[in-house]
Amino acid sequence: MKFIDEVTLHCASGHGGAGCVSFRREKFIPFGGPNGGDGGRGGDVIFEATSALSTLLELRHKPHQKAERGRHGMGKDRHGAAGEDLLIKVPVGTIIKDIETEEILADLTENGQRIVLLQGGRGGQGNARFATSTNKAPKFAQPGEEGQEKNLRLELKLMADVGLLGLPNAGKSTLISKVSAARPKIADYPFTTLAPSLGVVPYKGFRSFVMADIPGIIEGAHAGAGLGHRFLKHLERSGILVHLVDISSITESDPYADFEAVNRELSLFSEELGGKSQIVALTKMDLPEVRGNLSDAKKWFSIRDIPVYPVSSATGEGIETLLDAIAKRLWSAPEERL
């Protein structure tokens, strides 16, 4: 399924039905009086978050969403039926914004959470409502109230406990496929991951957490370079970040400068993202060249008081220790995390 995390919609609630002008006409009952019924209420536009969806793809092909209008009132004191509400289901983590004002109208972060975003118009009253002792035969009724209309932008930010980040080909997809049932595309070239993926990671048989893998981040990502800029927003929902660093090519490039560049991109994208707690994992420990560089890498991170976790997704080395560190950050008391 194609991953779509942004769509624009034109939504409209239903108009209220008009009240009816009618008079009772029966044999042997002269001056029967007014009996026009009320119009029905227009349908509301309701958004509901559901964990059954993981993308906004379905809405991309339905940019115009309109609730049903209320039926008009009828004679013999018959009221019009209310219009049916329009229920729009979206993935958990969807933010709804007004395009014109950029105001955030809703942030749906829980499964089953609902919000009535646009209310339907009220139905007009029939002429039976306006009969008085001085005006026993009113010849007028109310029109129905118009519904509301808005142009909306829906943005999906994945809800994950742990977000994976790093340069392209750092081993993010391989790691998430090792610890969960997620099966992202894996290949020996950069930018294999073109869309975020989620995986549920079981931890020691009694708890689990959700891990998100996003496309690799390169320098300038916050300004649109590479693929990561489109998906950096998904990391904002993550409780902690696991930063994967490939130290296999220290002589060809500077992984330490790359590490700092990725962190700089996070801060430039948003202060909140730049300040998130991180766990650093040194990947591809099954390669001889990585083993040879491990000692220097540990010294570099140690000087900066950054603990590191050497791992190999191919052999499973260090994976359990890394999961222990993640679990401790996720479920320890706030004062312990500090």
N, C-alpha and C positions, 0 to 999 in steps of 0.2 A: 504494500500500500504506500502511495506517495505521501511524504510527510509535508503537511502544510501547516504553518504556525501563524499565519496572518491572513485575514480576509476582511473585506469591507461589505457592509450590508446596508440596504435601505429598508428600514422596518416601519410599519404603520399599524396602529391598533384600529379596531373596527369603529365605524361611525355608529352612533345611536340611532335607533329607528324613530321615525316621526310619529307623533300622536295622531289619532284619527278624529275627524269631524263627522259625527253620525248621529242620527236621531231615531228613536224607537218608532217603528211603523207597524202597528198591528191593528187588526180589525176590532172595533168596539173599544179601542183604547186611544181616545183622542189626546193630543198633547202629551205623548209618551215621554218627551224629554230627551236630553242628550244621552247617548250611550257609546261614545267613542272611546276605545281603549288606548292604553299607553304603548309607546314604542319600546322595543327591547334594548337592553344595554349592549354596547359593542364589545367585542372580545378583546381581552388583554394580550399583550406580548410578554411571554414569560420565558426566562432563560433558566435552564437547570444543568448543573454540573454532574457528569456521570463518569465513573471510572471505566465504563465499557468503551469509551472513545479515547483515542490517543492522537487524533489529528483533526484539523478543521476542513479536511478535504471535501466532505459532503456539502458544506455551506458554500464552498467556492463556486459551485455550479448552480447555486440558488441565491443570487445576490438581492433579490426582492422578496421580502417576507411581509405578509399582510394577514392580520387576524380578520375573522368574519364579522360583518356588520350586523347590527341588530335588526330584527324584522319590524316592519311598521305595525302600529296598532290597527285594530279592525272594529267594525260595528259590533253591537250586542255585548259591549263591555269586554271584548276579547283583547288581551294584551299581546304584543308581539314577542316572539321568542328571543332570548338573549343570544348574541353571536358567540360562536365557539372560540374559546381562548386558543392562541397559537403558542404551543410549547416548543421551544428550540433547545435541543440538547447539545451541550458542548463538553469538551474534555475538562477534567479537573485541572485547575491552574489557569483558566482563561480570564483575561482582563478585558473589560468592555469599556471603550472610550467613545466620547462624542467627537466626531471628526472636526466639527466647526470650532468647538471650544477647547479640545484636548483634555476635557475633564474626564476623570476616571469615574464611571457610573457604577461599576461593579467589579469585584475581584472574587471569583468563585474558586475557593481553595479546598472545599470539602465535598465528598461524594454525596449527592442528593440535595445540595444547597440550591435554593431557588430564589429568584428575584423577579418581581413584576416590574419590568422596565418601562413599558408604555401602557397606560390605562385606557380602556375603551371608553368611548363617549357615552354619556347617559342618554337614555331614551326620553323622547318628548312626551309630555302628558296629553292625553286625549281631552276632548271638550267636556266629557263627563266630570272632569276634575274642577272645571271652572263654573259650574252651575251654582248660583246663589239665589237668595230670596228676591233680589232685584233684577237678576239676569238669569232667567230660567232656561234660556235657549241660546247659550253661547255658540257662536258660529266660527270659532277659532280653536286651534290646538298648537302645541309647541312643536317646533322641528327638533329633530334629534341633534345631540351635541356631536361635534366632529371629533374624530379620534386624533391621537398624537402621531407625529412622524419624526424620525431622526435618522441621520446618516451615522452609522456606527463602524468603528474599527475593532475587530476582535484580535487579540494577541494571546497566543498560547505560550506560557512559560512552564516547562515541565516541572512537575513536583517530584523531587528526588532528595533522598537523605544525603547522598554522596555524589559529587560531580567530578568526573575525570577531565583533566586538562593537560596540555603539553603540546609540543611541536608535532607537525605531521609525522607519522611513522615512529612515534615514541613508544607504541605498544598498548595504546588505550583499548582498542577493539579486541586485541588478543586477551588482555586482562579480563575484560567484562565477559568474554565468552568462556573464560576459564572458571570464573567464580559464580556464574549465573547461567540461565538457559537462553540468554540473548545470543543471537547469531548474526552479528553485523558482518559486512563484507571485510575480509582480511586479505591483504596482498603486500608484496614487498616493494611498494612504491608509495610516495606521499599522496595525501588527499584521497585515500581509499574510502574513508567515511564521508559521505555527502549529506547525511542527515542524522540527527541525534537518535540514539536508541536507549531504551530503558531495560534494566534487568533486575530481577529480585534475587538478592544474595542471601541464601540461608546461612545462619551463623550458629554453629554448634548444636543444631537440631532443635532449638527452642525459640529463637528469634530470627528476624530477617530484616533487611533494609533494602531500599531501592537505590540503584546506582545508575547514573546517566553518563553516556559517552557522547561527546560532541565532536564535530570536525576539528582538526588540528588548528592551532592558533599560530600566526606568524606576525612578525613586526609590522605595525600599521593596521592590524585587524580592527581596532576600534574605529578607524576611518574608512574601512571598506576593503582592505587588502585581504586576499585569500578567501576562505569560506567561513572562518570562525566568527567574523563580525556579526553574521546573521544569527548566530546561535549563542553568543555570549550571554544574552539575556536569560537563557535557560539555567545558567550557573547561579543566577541570583537567588533562585529558589532552593538551592542546595544548602544543607546544613553545614557541611564541610567540603573542602576540595582536596582531591588527591592529585598532586602534581607529578606526572611521570617524566623522568629525565633519562635520556639515552646518552651514556658516556662512552659509547663504543668508538667514537671518532674524535677524541680530544686533539689529536695532532692535526686533523683536517679542519675542524671548526672548534668553537669555544662553547661547550655545553653550559658553562657557568654564565656566560654572557646571554645565551639563549634563555636560561632559567630566569635571569633578571628581566630580559625583554618581555617574556610572557607575563610576568608579574606587573610590569609597567603597563602593558596593554589592559590588564584587568583594572588597574587604578584609573587609567584614562577613560575607560568605558563607564565606570561608576565608582564612587568612593566606597560604597557598600560592598561591591564585589572585591575591590582591592584590599579591604580589611578582613575578608573572610579567613577563617582558620584553615591552614593547609597541612597536609601530610605529604612528605616528599618520598617518592619511591624511585630507586635507581633500577632501571629495567634491563632485560636481556642478559642476566647473570650467567646464562648457559654459554655465552660466547667467550673465548679465551681472551680477546682484546679488552673486553669489559672487565674481566677478572684482573687484568694487569693494571687497569686504570682505577680500580676500586679504592685503593689506599689513598691516592691523591684526592679523589673525589670526597672521601670521608673527611679528610683534613680540611678541604675548602669549606664544606658545610659546617664542620665542627667549629671553625673560627667564627662563623656567623651564628653559632648556637642554634643550628637547624638539625634536628635528628633525621636520619635517613634510614630507609628500609630497602635493602637490596632484594630484588625479586626476579624470578624467571617464570614467566607464564607458560613456557614450553615444558619445563620440568616440574613446576610447582614449588620450587625452592623459595622460601620466604613468604609465600602467599598467606599461610596461616598467621604468621607474625604480623603481617600487614593488616589482615582482617581483625586481629586482636586490637591493634592500635586504633583502627577505625571505630570498632565497637566501644572502646573506652571513651573516645571523644564524643560519640553519639549519645551514650547512655549514662555517662558519669554525671554527678551533680555539677551545677554551674560553677561552684567554687573550686571543684577539682579541675575543671577544664581551664579555669583561669590560672 
